[in-house]
């Protein structure tokens, strides 16, 4: 994991993700790429385990599928429905990391994301990771192809690819 500025990297140990302080944002396009669509999902629960060496660190997080919020009630209800995310059958998206690769320029967290019962590999580019006492904050980005998760209906309603931006707060 990378540290920003003059701060030390997080101490080794388990950190519980603070659902209320963490955000999962998405950006995509609708109407066949003409209109931007932005919104959020809520984190249900999760844990970050910081290891020494950092490359052995791990993340496990569940995102509440039913928390999809784009600011358009009709779209939000359709996305939550059985025609799209089917939140009644698949209430969570789950990410489990497999490895962390670091270089001087970047840190990438590789893992698997399960959405609607389909599991696919995903890479999360880590931004800043800072620690203040027992509080850690981390940011990251990933791009998700919804077709890879067999979510192919409503092609004009939301774009095929979603840019995900994570701002995670966790405590020891």
C-alpha positions, 0 to 999 in steps of 0.5 A: 500500500502506498503512503501519501506525504510524510505520513507512515503507512498503516500499522499491520493488523485488521481494520474494520471498514466504517460503512458510514464514512466510506463511499463507493461512487460510480460514473457511466453514460446513458442514452447510448453514451450521451448523458453522464450518470453518477451515483453511489452504493453503500458498503455493507461490511468489510475488513482490510488486513494490513500485513508486513510485507504490505504485498500480503495485505488483503481486503474483503468487502461487501457492497449493498446492491440495493443501495444503488442511488443515481438521483433518478427514482425510476432508473434506480428502481429499474436497476434494483429490479430483477431485470438488472441487478436483481437485489432480491436474489443478489443483495450484495456485491463481494470483493475479495483481494488476491494480491497486491502489487506495488511499484515506485509509480503505483499500487494495484490490488487484484482480486475477484468481484462477485455481482449477480452470482458471477465472479470476475477478476478486477484490478483496483488502482490504489490512490492514497493510503494514510493512517492517523492513529487507529484510523486508515483512509484509502482511495482507489479506482476501478473500471467494471464491464457490466456485460462481464457479469451478465448484466446486458439488459437496458443497453441505453439506460446505463453504459457498459462500463462503470468507473468506480471510485472508492473512498474507504475509512477503516478503524483498528 
